[in-house]
Amino acid sequence: MSDLLKDKVLLISGASRGIGLAIAKRAAKDGAKVAILAKTAEPHPKLPGTIYTAAKEIEEAGGEALPLLCDIRFEDQLAKSVEDAARQFGGIDICVNNASAIQLTPVSATDMKRFDLMHQINARGTYMVSKYCVPHLKRAANPHILMLSPPLDMREKWFAPHLAYTMAKFGMSLCVLGLAGELREDGIAVNALWPRTGIATAAIRNALGGDEAMKACRTPEILSDAAYEIFTRSSREFSGNFLIDDSFLAECGVRDFDKYRVDSSRDLFPDFFVPDEPAAPVSLKALK
């Protein structure tokens, strides 16, 4: 086991479950310190995990954890949480913008309250978490900001079925474009990571059809492995990239992608916003 992230401090929004927690646990294997920003303090009937159960899993994986109850829509809560994390751990090396809200509905079926929620969490939340982390990242040795957001593939097919959600997710990606340029001279890397296929998370279960949809997914570990590869690269040499998980891991030398399948007998379904190029490094069809 490597220790490239030993004592590195990660601040991750939305890390009480799913992809954010997987990224935290992968870093924890190296002995990293992880501040969890999320608003789930009590168990939810449809969403497994809280900031406290996540902290326990991070510690069991070998890291240190700081659970911080925070709704990233509110600036005062966020500012305090970032400062608490930096004070507790002595700084911040890596900022991960994972928190996201989703509703896959057309304009006619999207009420403005839900529109506002998606934009407040996805686009504005990403902007604000990054903003408050930057002063601490400027003092770090190899600082990274990572957005869990898609390539900016500006085609009608991504906007027409769920305009509000697409706008909110692409808002996160616009932060990558702007911040990568703004922070390049400071040596802070800003990149985006996105899955080629559905990922087995509560969001998939709730939005796309329950356990059957989960079987056609990959596990969150494909993203945590890809994120680890990003964090261990030079921040001055690797910035402004929009990465698809399997293509990037293939470039890193990964050949076995079957280990990430939830059910090898099912075809994997492609995620939203994935451009036609580059093609997947392996087939998404069911294994024979």
Contacts in CASP RR format, 6 or more apart in sequence:
PFRMAT RR
TARGET T0000
AUTHOR 0000-0000-0000
METHOD contacts of the structure
MODEL  1
MSDLLKDKVLLISGASRGIGLAIAKRAAKDGAKVAILAKTAEPHPKLPGT
IYTAAKEIEEAGGEALPLLCDIRFEDQLAKSVEDAARQFGGIDICVNNAS
AIQLTPVSATDMKRFDLMHQINARGTYMVSKYCVPHLKRAANPHILMLSP
PLDMREKWFAPHLAYTMAKFGMSLCVLGLAGELREDGIAVNALWPRTGIA
TAAIRNALGGDEAMKACRTPEILSDAAYEIFTRSSREFSGNFLIDDSFLA
ECGVRDFDKYRVDSSRDLFPDFFVPDEPAAPVSLKALK
1 29 0 8 1.000
1 30 0 8 1.000
2 30 0 8 1.000
3 30 0 8 1.000
3 31 0 8 1.000
4 30 0 8 1.000
4 231 0 8 1.000
4 232 0 8 1.000
5 27 0 8 1.000
5 30 0 8 1.000
5 31 0 8 1.000
5 32 0 8 1.000
5 228 0 8 1.000
5 231 0 8 1.000
5 232 0 8 1.000
6 30 0 8 1.000
6 31 0 8 1.000
6 32 0 8 1.000
7 31 0 8 1.000
7 32 0 8 1.000
7 33 0 8 1.000
8 27 0 8 1.000
8 30 0 8 1.000
8 32 0 8 1.000
8 33 0 8 1.000
8 93 0 8 1.000
8 94 0 8 1.000
8 231 0 8 1.000
9 32 0 8 1.000
9 33 0 8 1.000
9 34 0 8 1.000
9 35 0 8 1.000
9 85 0 8 1.000
9 86 0 8 1.000
9 89 0 8 1.000
9 90 0 8 1.000
9 91 0 8 1.000
9 92 0 8 1.000
9 93 0 8 1.000
9 94 0 8 1.000
10 23 0 8 1.000
10 24 0 8 1.000
10 27 0 8 1.000
10 32 0 8 1.000
10 33 0 8 1.000
10 34 0 8 1.000
10 35 0 8 1.000
10 92 0 8 1.000
10 93 0 8 1.000
10 94 0 8 1.000
10 95 0 8 1.000
10 96 0 8 1.000
11 34 0 8 1.000
11 35 0 8 1.000
11 37 0 8 1.000
11 82 0 8 1.000
11 85 0 8 1.000
11 92 0 8 1.000
11 94 0 8 1.000
11 95 0 8 1.000
11 96 0 8 1.000
11 129 0 8 1.000
11 133 0 8 1.000
12 20 0 8 1.000
12 23 0 8 1.000
12 24 0 8 1.000
12 34 0 8 1.000
12 35 0 8 1.000
12 36 0 8 1.000
12 37 0 8 1.000
12 96 0 8 1.000
12 98 0 8 1.000
13 37 0 8 1.000
13 38 0 8 1.000
13 72 0 8 1.000
13 96 0 8 1.000
13 97 0 8 1.000
13 98 0 8 1.000
13 99 0 8 1.000
13 125 0 8 1.000
13 129 0 8 1.000
14 20 0 8 1.000
14 36 0 8 1.000
14 37 0 8 1.000
14 38 0 8 1.000
14 98 0 8 1.000
14 99 0 8 1.000
15 21 0 8 1.000
15 23 0 8 1.000
15 24 0 8 1.000
15 34 0 8 1.000
15 36 0 8 1.000
15 37 0 8 1.000
15 38 0 8 1.000
15 51 0 8 1.000
15 54 0 8 1.000
15 96 0 8 1.000
15 98 0 8 1.000
16 36 0 8 1.000
16 38 0 8 1.000
16 40 0 8 1.000
16 49 0 8 1.000
16 50 0 8 1.000
16 51 0 8 1.000
16 53 0 8 1.000
16 54 0 8 1.000
17 40 0 8 1.000
17 47 0 8 1.000
17 48 0 8 1.000
17 49 0 8 1.000
17 54 0 8 1.000
17 201 0 8 1.000
17 202 0 8 1.000
18 199 0 8 1.000
18 201 0 8 1.000
18 202 0 8 1.000
18 220 0 8 1.000
19 98 0 8 1.000
19 148 0 8 1.000
19 199 0 8 1.000
19 201 0 8 1.000
19 220 0 8 1.000
19 223 0 8 1.000
19 224 0 8 1.000
20 96 0 8 1.000
20 98 0 8 1.000
20 148 0 8 1.000
20 220 0 8 1.000
20 224 0 8 1.000
21 54 0 8 1.000
21 57 0 8 1.000
21 58 0 8 1.000
21 220 0 8 1.000
22 219 0 8 1.000
22 220 0 8 1.000
22 221 0 8 1.000
22 223 0 8 1.000
22 224 0 8 1.000
23 96 0 8 1.000
23 98 0 8 1.000
23 223 0 8 1.000
23 224 0 8 1.000
23 227 0 8 1.000
23 228 0 8 1.000
24 34 0 8 1.000
24 36 0 8 1.000
24 54 0 8 1.000
24 58 0 8 1.000
24 65 0 8 1.000
25 57 0 8 1.000
25 58 0 8 1.000
25 61 0 8 1.000
25 224 0 8 1.000
26 221 0 8 1.000
26 224 0 8 1.000
26 225 0 8 1.000
26 227 0 8 1.000
26 228 0 8 1.000
27 34 0 8 1.000
27 63 0 8 1.000
27 94 0 8 1.000
27 228 0 8 1.000
27 231 0 8 1.000
28 34 0 8 1.000
28 58 0 8 1.000
28 59 0 8 1.000
28 61 0 8 1.000
28 62 0 8 1.000
28 63 0 8 1.000
28 65 0 8 1.000
29 61 0 8 1.000
29 62 0 8 1.000
29 63 0 8 1.000
31 62 0 8 1.000
31 63 0 8 1.000
31 64 0 8 1.000
32 63 0 8 1.000
32 64 0 8 1.000
33 63 0 8 1.000
33 64 0 8 1.000
33 65 0 8 1.000
33 66 0 8 1.000
33 89 0 8 1.000
34 58 0 8 1.000
34 63 0 8 1.000
34 64 0 8 1.000
34 65 0 8 1.000
34 66 0 8 1.000
35 65 0 8 1.000
35 66 0 8 1.000
35 68 0 8 1.000
35 81 0 8 1.000
35 84 0 8 1.000
35 85 0 8 1.000
35 88 0 8 1.000
35 89 0 8 1.000
35 92 0 8 1.000
36 51 0 8 1.000
36 54 0 8 1.000
36 55 0 8 1.000
36 58 0 8 1.000
36 65 0 8 1.000
36 66 0 8 1.000
36 67 0 8 1.000
36 68 0 8 1.000
37 68 0 8 1.000
37 70 0 8 1.000
37 72 0 8 1.000
37 78 0 8 1.000
37 81 0 8 1.000
37 99 0 8 1.000
37 129 0 8 1.000
38 50 0 8 1.000
38 51 0 8 1.000
38 54 0 8 1.000
38 67 0 8 1.000
38 68 0 8 1.000
38 69 0 8 1.000
38 70 0 8 1.000
38 99 0 8 1.000
39 69 0 8 1.000
39 70 0 8 1.000
39 71 0 8 1.000
40 47 0 8 1.000
40 49 0 8 1.000
40 50 0 8 1.000
40 51 0 8 1.000
41 50 0 8 1.000
41 51 0 8 1.000
41 52 0 8 1.000
41 69 0 8 1.000
42 50 0 8 1.000
43 49 0 8 1.000
43 50 0 8 1.000
46 202 0 8 1.000
46 206 0 8 1.000
47 202 0 8 1.000
48 202 0 8 1.000
51 67 0 8 1.000
51 68 0 8 1.000
51 69 0 8 1.000
52 67 0 8 1.000
54 65 0 8 1.000
54 67 0 8 1.000
55 65 0 8 1.000
55 66 0 8 1.000
55 67 0 8 1.000
56 65 0 8 1.000
58 64 0 8 1.000
58 65 0 8 1.000
59 65 0 8 1.000
64 89 0 8 1.000
66 84 0 8 1.000
66 85 0 8 1.000
66 88 0 8 1.000
66 89 0 8 1.000
68 81 0 8 1.000
68 84 0 8 1.000
68 85 0 8 1.000
70 77 0 8 1.000
70 78 0 8 1.000
70 80 0 8 1.000
70 81 0 8 1.000
71 77 0 8 1.000
72 78 0 8 1.000
72 99 0 8 1.000
72 121 0 8 1.000
72 125 0 8 1.000
72 128 0 8 1.000
72 129 0 8 1.000
73 120 0 8 1.000
73 121 0 8 1.000
73 124 0 8 1.000
73 125 0 8 1.000
75 128 0 8 1.000
78 125 0 8 1.000
78 128 0 8 1.000
78 129 0 8 1.000
78 132 0 8 1.000
79 132 0 8 1.000
82 92 0 8 1.000
82 129 0 8 1.000
82 132 0 8 1.000
82 133 0 8 1.000
82 136 0 8 1.000
85 91 0 8 1.000
85 92 0 8 1.000
86 92 0 8 1.000
86 136 0 8 1.000
91 136 0 8 1.000
91 139 0 8 1.000
91 140 0 8 1.000
92 133 0 8 1.000
92 136 0 8 1.000
92 137 0 8 1.000
92 140 0 8 1.000
92 143 0 8 1.000
93 137 0 8 1.000
93 140 0 8 1.000
93 141 0 8 1.000
93 142 0 8 1.000
93 143 0 8 1.000
93 144 0 8 1.000
94 143 0 8 1.000
94 144 0 8 1.000
94 145 0 8 1.000
94 146 0 8 1.000
94 231 0 8 1.000
95 129 0 8 1.000
95 130 0 8 1.000
95 133 0 8 1.000
95 137 0 8 1.000
95 144 0 8 1.000
95 145 0 8 1.000
95 146 0 8 1.000
96 145 0 8 1.000
96 146 0 8 1.000
96 148 0 8 1.000
96 227 0 8 1.000
97 125 0 8 1.000
97 126 0 8 1.000
97 129 0 8 1.000
97 130 0 8 1.000
97 145 0 8 1.000
97 146 0 8 1.000
97 147 0 8 1.000
97 148 0 8 1.000
97 149 0 8 1.000
97 172 0 8 1.000
97 175 0 8 1.000
98 148 0 8 1.000
99 121 0 8 1.000
99 122 0 8 1.000
99 125 0 8 1.000
99 126 0 8 1.000
99 129 0 8 1.000
100 121 0 8 1.000
100 122 0 8 1.000
100 148 0 8 1.000
100 168 0 8 1.000
100 169 0 8 1.000
100 172 0 8 1.000
100 203 0 8 1.000
101 117 0 8 1.000
101 118 0 8 1.000
101 121 0 8 1.000
101 122 0 8 1.000
101 168 0 8 1.000
102 118 0 8 1.000
102 165 0 8 1.000
102 203 0 8 1.000
102 207 0 8 1.000
103 110 0 8 1.000
103 114 0 8 1.000
103 118 0 8 1.000
103 162 0 8 1.000
103 164 0 8 1.000
103 165 0 8 1.000
103 207 0 8 1.000
104 161 0 8 1.000
104 162 0 8 1.000
104 165 0 8 1.000
104 207 0 8 1.000
104 208 0 8 1.000
105 114 0 8 1.000
105 162 0 8 1.000
105 164 0 8 1.000
105 165 0 8 1.000
106 160 0 8 1.000
106 161 0 8 1.000
106 162 0 8 1.000
106 163 0 8 1.000
107 163 0 8 1.000
107 164 0 8 1.000
110 162 0 8 1.000
110 163 0 8 1.000
110 164 0 8 1.000
114 164 0 8 1.000
115 164 0 8 1.000
118 164 0 8 1.000
118 165 0 8 1.000
118 168 0 8 1.000
119 164 0 8 1.000
119 167 0 8 1.000
119 168 0 8 1.000
121 168 0 8 1.000
122 149 0 8 1.000
122 168 0 8 1.000
122 169 0 8 1.000
122 171 0 8 1.000
122 172 0 8 1.000
123 167 0 8 1.000
123 168 0 8 1.000
123 171 0 8 1.000
123 172 0 8 1.000
123 174 0 8 1.000
123 175 0 8 1.000
126 147 0 8 1.000
126 149 0 8 1.000
126 171 0 8 1.000
126 172 0 8 1.000
126 175 0 8 1.000
127 175 0 8 1.000
130 145 0 8 1.000
130 175 0 8 1.000
130 179 0 8 1.000
130 190 0 8 1.000
133 145 0 8 1.000
134 183 0 8 1.000
134 186 0 8 1.000
134 188 0 8 1.000
137 143 0 8 1.000
137 144 0 8 1.000
137 145 0 8 1.000
137 183 0 8 1.000
137 186 0 8 1.000
137 188 0 8 1.000
138 186 0 8 1.000
138 188 0 8 1.000
142 234 0 8 1.000
142 235 0 8 1.000
143 187 0 8 1.000
143 188 0 8 1.000
143 189 0 8 1.000
143 235 0 8 1.000
144 188 0 8 1.000
144 189 0 8 1.000
144 190 0 8 1.000
144 191 0 8 1.000
144 230 0 8 1.000
144 231 0 8 1.000
144 235 0 8 1.000
145 179 0 8 1.000
145 183 0 8 1.000
145 188 0 8 1.000
145 189 0 8 1.000
145 190 0 8 1.000
145 191 0 8 1.000
146 190 0 8 1.000
146 191 0 8 1.000
146 192 0 8 1.000
146 193 0 8 1.000
146 227 0 8 1.000
146 230 0 8 1.000
146 231 0 8 1.000
147 172 0 8 1.000
147 173 0 8 1.000
147 175 0 8 1.000
147 176 0 8 1.000
147 190 0 8 1.000
147 191 0 8 1.000
147 192 0 8 1.000
147 193 0 8 1.000
148 172 0 8 1.000
148 192 0 8 1.000
148 193 0 8 1.000
148 194 0 8 1.000
148 223 0 8 1.000
149 169 0 8 1.000
149 170 0 8 1.000
149 171 0 8 1.000
149 172 0 8 1.000
149 173 0 8 1.000
149 175 0 8 1.000
149 176 0 8 1.000
149 192 0 8 1.000
149 193 0 8 1.000
149 194 0 8 1.000
150 169 0 8 1.000
150 170 0 8 1.000
150 173 0 8 1.000
150 192 0 8 1.000
150 194 0 8 1.000
150 242 0 8 1.000
150 272 0 8 1.000
150 273 0 8 1.000
150 274 0 8 1.000
151 173 0 8 1.000
151 192 0 8 1.000
151 194 0 8 1.000
151 242 0 8 1.000
151 244 0 8 1.000
151 273 0 8 1.000
151 274 0 8 1.000
151 275 0 8 1.000
152 170 0 8 1.000
152 173 0 8 1.000
152 174 0 8 1.000
152 177 0 8 1.000
152 242 0 8 1.000
153 273 0 8 1.000
153 274 0 8 1.000
153 275 0 8 1.000
158 166 0 8 1.000
158 272 0 8 1.000
158 273 0 8 1.000
159 166 0 8 1.000
159 167 0 8 1.000
166 272 0 8 1.000
166 273 0 8 1.000
169 273 0 8 1.000
172 192 0 8 1.000
173 192 0 8 1.000
173 242 0 8 1.000
175 190 0 8 1.000
176 190 0 8 1.000
176 191 0 8 1.000
176 192 0 8 1.000
176 240 0 8 1.000
176 242 0 8 1.000
177 240 0 8 1.000
178 190 0 8 1.000
179 188 0 8 1.000
179 190 0 8 1.000
180 189 0 8 1.000
180 190 0 8 1.000
180 191 0 8 1.000
180 239 0 8 1.000
180 240 0 8 1.000
181 190 0 8 1.000
181 239 0 8 1.000
181 240 0 8 1.000
183 190 0 8 1.000
183 239 0 8 1.000
184 239 0 8 1.000
187 235 0 8 1.000
187 236 0 8 1.000
187 239 0 8 1.000
188 235 0 8 1.000
188 239 0 8 1.000
189 230 0 8 1.000
189 233 0 8 1.000
189 234 0 8 1.000
189 235 0 8 1.000
189 236 0 8 1.000
189 238 0 8 1.000
189 239 0 8 1.000
189 240 0 8 1.000
190 239 0 8 1.000
190 240 0 8 1.000
191 230 0 8 1.000
191 238 0 8 1.000
191 239 0 8 1.000
191 240 0 8 1.000
191 241 0 8 1.000
191 242 0 8 1.000
191 243 0 8 1.000
192 240 0 8 1.000
192 241 0 8 1.000
192 242 0 8 1.000
192 243 0 8 1.000
193 223 0 8 1.000
193 226 0 8 1.000
193 227 0 8 1.000
193 230 0 8 1.000
193 243 0 8 1.000
193 245 0 8 1.000
193 248 0 8 1.000
194 242 0 8 1.000
194 243 0 8 1.000
194 244 0 8 1.000
194 245 0 8 1.000
194 271 0 8 1.000
194 273 0 8 1.000
194 274 0 8 1.000
195 218 0 8 1.000
195 222 0 8 1.000
195 223 0 8 1.000
195 244 0 8 1.000
195 245 0 8 1.000
195 271 0 8 1.000
196 244 0 8 1.000
196 245 0 8 1.000
196 246 0 8 1.000
196 247 0 8 1.000
196 270 0 8 1.000
196 271 0 8 1.000
196 274 0 8 1.000
196 280 0 8 1.000
196 284 0 8 1.000
197 216 0 8 1.000
197 217 0 8 1.000
197 218 0 8 1.000
197 268 0 8 1.000
197 269 0 8 1.000
197 270 0 8 1.000
197 271 0 8 1.000
197 284 0 8 1.000
198 204 0 8 1.000
198 216 0 8 1.000
198 217 0 8 1.000
198 218 0 8 1.000
198 268 0 8 1.000
198 269 0 8 1.000
198 270 0 8 1.000
198 271 0 8 1.000
199 217 0 8 1.000
199 218 0 8 1.000
199 219 0 8 1.000
199 220 0 8 1.000
199 222 0 8 1.000
199 223 0 8 1.000
199 271 0 8 1.000
200 214 0 8 1.000
200 217 0 8 1.000
200 218 0 8 1.000
200 219 0 8 1.000
200 220 0 8 1.000
200 262 0 8 1.000
201 220 0 8 1.000
204 210 0 8 1.000
204 213 0 8 1.000
204 214 0 8 1.000
204 217 0 8 1.000
205 211 0 8 1.000
205 213 0 8 1.000
205 214 0 8 1.000
213 269 0 8 1.000
214 262 0 8 1.000
215 262 0 8 1.000
215 263 0 8 1.000
215 266 0 8 1.000
216 262 0 8 1.000
216 263 0 8 1.000
216 266 0 8 1.000
216 267 0 8 1.000
216 268 0 8 1.000
216 269 0 8 1.000
217 262 0 8 1.000
217 268 0 8 1.000
217 269 0 8 1.000
218 257 0 8 1.000
218 260 0 8 1.000
218 261 0 8 1.000
218 262 0 8 1.000
218 268 0 8 1.000
219 260 0 8 1.000
219 261 0 8 1.000
219 262 0 8 1.000
221 260 0 8 1.000
222 245 0 8 1.000
222 246 0 8 1.000
222 249 0 8 1.000
222 257 0 8 1.000
222 260 0 8 1.000
223 245 0 8 1.000
225 249 0 8 1.000
225 254 0 8 1.000
226 243 0 8 1.000
226 245 0 8 1.000
226 248 0 8 1.000
226 249 0 8 1.000
229 248 0 8 1.000
229 249 0 8 1.000
229 252 0 8 1.000
230 238 0 8 1.000
230 243 0 8 1.000
230 248 0 8 1.000
244 274 0 8 1.000
244 278 0 8 1.000
246 254 0 8 1.000
246 257 0 8 1.000
246 280 0 8 1.000
246 281 0 8 1.000
246 282 0 8 1.000
247 278 0 8 1.000
247 280 0 8 1.000
247 281 0 8 1.000
249 257 0 8 1.000
250 281 0 8 1.000
257 281 0 8 1.000
257 282 0 8 1.000
258 264 0 8 1.000
258 287 0 8 1.000
261 268 0 8 1.000
261 287 0 8 1.000
264 286 0 8 1.000
264 287 0 8 1.000
265 286 0 8 1.000
265 287 0 8 1.000
266 286 0 8 1.000
267 284 0 8 1.000
267 285 0 8 1.000
267 286 0 8 1.000
268 284 0 8 1.000
268 285 0 8 1.000
269 284 0 8 1.000
270 284 0 8 1.000
END
